[in-house]
Amino acid sequence: MGKALDGVRILDFTHVQSGPTCTQLLAWFGADVIKVERAGAGDITREQLRDVPGADSLYFTMLNHNKRSVTIDTKNPEGKLVLEALIQKCDVLVENFAPGALDRMGFTWERIQELNPRMIVASVKGFGPGPYEDCKVYENVAQCVGGAASTTGFDDGPPVVTGAQIGDSGTGLHLALGIVTALYQRTMTGRGQKVLAAMQDGVLNLCRVKLRDQQRLERTGVMKEYPQYPNGTFGEAVPRAGNASGGGQPGWILKCKGWEHDPNAYIYFITQAPVWVKICNVIGREEWATHPDYATPDARLPRLKEIFAEVERWTMTKTKFEAMEILNEHDIPCGPILSMKEIADDESLRKTGTIVEVEHPVRGKYLTVGNPIKLSDSPTEVTRSPLLGEHTDEVMAELGYSREQIDALRTAGAI
Ligand code: CAO
C-alpha cells in the first residue's frame, strides 16, 4: 500500500523537539525526510539525557524515526552548495533555528525562492512578529507566555507547567498541518510559501477556552464551575482551576483504594448531567436525584466540593480500575489516572501501534510512541532513527555527486 505523502521530499533542518516532531509525522505519512545535521556533532539531543553510553539518546531516537541523516557544514562554502542542491530537489524546508539563523547562513527566503520557487519554507519560532520575535524559546517558556502556566495549578500555589509538551510537540503538530495545507495550495498555484508556527501562538490556541473564560469573567465577575465559587474570590484574570473540568460538565480528581501508597491511585470523575440519577444510585445517595439542592446542574454548582467529597467516599472503596468498570457500566464518564508504567505495559496501545517497540543497532530495543493519527490508506510503520550521517553518501549520490566528489567534500570538511 502507498503512503499519503509518497513523493514529497522534506529538507529537515530541525533540531531538539518542536521541529523534529513535525517532520517525524510527515515521515510517518510517507514523506522522504532528509535530516541535515551539523558535521561531527548532529542534533544536540543525540547526546542529551543519555541512558546508554555511546548510543543516541531516547530524546533523539523517539523524535526522529523514519528519517535519513546527512551531515553538512552549511557554513562551509562547499557545504552551502550541497545544501543548495538539496533545496532544488526538495519540496519543503522545515527549520526551527533561533530567529535569523537561516538568514545568517545565507539562506534567506529570497535566495531559497531563487533556487526553487516551489519550495515551502516552514519554521517554528518562539514568538510571531512583535517585541519578542528575536528571542530563543524552549517548551516551558512557551507554556508560560501562551497562557498555559497562569491557568494551570491550584489557586493557592504558583503557576505550573504541564508534562504534555504543548509548546514543542504541540507546535510541531500545528506546523505539520500548515505544511500539508501549503502543499495542497501549491498543487493549484505552483508556488511555495512561508509557513510559520510560533510556539506562543500554538500554546494559546490550545488554551483557547481560557481566553473564553477571561471574557466571561470580565462580563460576570464569577465563573460558577471554577473551584473558587462560591467561597473563594476571583481577581481580574482567569485563575488556576485545579483539576476542575474545562467545560460545562463539572469534574475532579478523586482518591481511589490504595491512594495512601500509590501516587496514581486516583480517578477523574465527571458529574455529567444526563447521568446524574445513575451517579446518585451508584454512590448510594438516591435522595439527591430529586432533592432540589442537587437535582439540577445549577443547584449543584455551589455544592460541588461536597458532592465530590461524597463521590470520593465511594471511589476510595474501589481501585481506579474497579471504579472505571462500574462507572462505565452506567455510562458515567471517568478516567483512571494512568502512570507511564501502566501506559507502557498497555496491550491495547501496542496493538494499535500507538506504543511501538523499536530495535536500534546501538542501543537495542526501546519503546516509543508511534503515529497517533491513523489513516486507513496510509498505514505507519515505525522504523528506527538514523545514526549521525548514516545516509550522507546515499543522499549525495541521489543528488548526482560522484564517489570522487563525495570524498573530496568529506576531506574539505563540507560533509
Ligand atoms: N552546519 C553549520 N552550522 C549549523 C548547522 C550546520 N549543519 N546547523 C545549525 N548550524 C548553526 C546555525 O546556523 C546557528 O548559527 P548562528 O548562531 O551563527 O546563526 C547555530 O548552529 C545554532 O543554532 P540555534 O541558535 O538555533 O541553536 P541554539 O542551541 O543556540 O538554540 C533554540 C536552540 C531551540 C533555543 C533555538 O534554536 C530556538 O529558539 N529555536 C526556535 C524555537 C524552537 O524551536 N524552540 C523549541 C526547541 S525544543 O524545546
Boltz pocket constraint, residues with backbone or C-beta under 6 A from the ligand:
constraints:
  - pocket:
      binder: B
      contacts: [[A, 15], [A, 16], [A, 17], [A, 18], [A, 19], [A, 36], [A, 37], [A, 38], [A, 39], [A, 72], [A, 73], [A, 74], [A, 75], [A, 96], [A, 97], [A, 98], [A, 99], [A, 100], [A, 101], [A, 102], [A, 104], [A, 105], [A, 124], [A, 125], [A, 126], [A, 135], [A, 136], [A, 137], [A, 138], [A, 139], [A, 168]]
      max_distance: 6.0
